[in-house]
Amino acid sequence: MPRFALCQVTSSDQADENIELIRTRTRAAAQQGARVVVFPEAMMTRFGAPLAQVAEPLDGPWAQAVATIAQEHGVLIIAGMFTPSPDGRIYNTALVTGHDTHTGYNKIHLYDAFGFHESDTVAGGYKIMTVPLDDIVIGIATCYDLRFPELFQALADAGSSVVVTPASWGAGPGKREQWELLVRARALDSGSWVLACDQAEPSASGTEVNPKAPTGIGYSMAANPYGHPQGSLADSPDMLIVDVDPELAEQSRTDTAVLTNRRLGK
């Protein structure tokens, strides 16, 4: 069973500082036997900072520095960054690098909700992404994607038994409850492991950030394919280690038959 490490941290607005944070946490995760090391959305720089000024392509220095860290420790790293879009905006990209892989998932569903307008500065992606590792397939989603069950079912249809979901969840009344409910629901209605890694709550990290930006609440969680929590964190920086059994995904899909019994109305 592959071991995943969810590294709940608070990124700063300094991309170089965040590389060192990735380096330190990856080393610690690898020492605990992790094959996949997951960091939050906006790991390159936190939300509330000027994103266009730091956006780089996947062959740029920031992503290449993460790739080097992954290679040094023999792991797959998944971490949120920002890449340029042809229309002058940027993409909210989940970098996936290591084990002969170097690619990125551009978040499909943009956070135009709860008073935010991510699409003003961010272009939406349009392709789902899966990545093979050993004998499993990993699907990728990002933050607001959690509200869309069709994406997680599409990733299941594409062969994934686990969906890794970096996030920088917006705070507010009921938002923790929604976060925990959505992680478990997406696991249950797709028959997948869902490993959701959020930014730590800034005040728990001793960090002051823009209160109007979605900068994370913590409570990273792993849910198994039956929607049962398999581990979770509090709001402060921490690491969650999860061993993923892909056969449980197959068993869940047989038992619930939610993928087989889908009937789409017109």
PyMOL commands that set and color helices and strands:
alter all, ss='L'
color gray80, all
select helices_A, chain A and resi 15-31+61-73+118-120+143-147+149-157+175-190+202-205+246-256
alter helices_A, ss='H'
color red, helices_A
select strands_A, chain A and resi 3-8+36-38+76-84+90-98+101-106+122-123+130-133+136-140+162-167+193-198+221-223+229-232+238-243
alter strands_A, ss='S'
color yellow, strands_A
deselect
rebuild
show_as cartoon
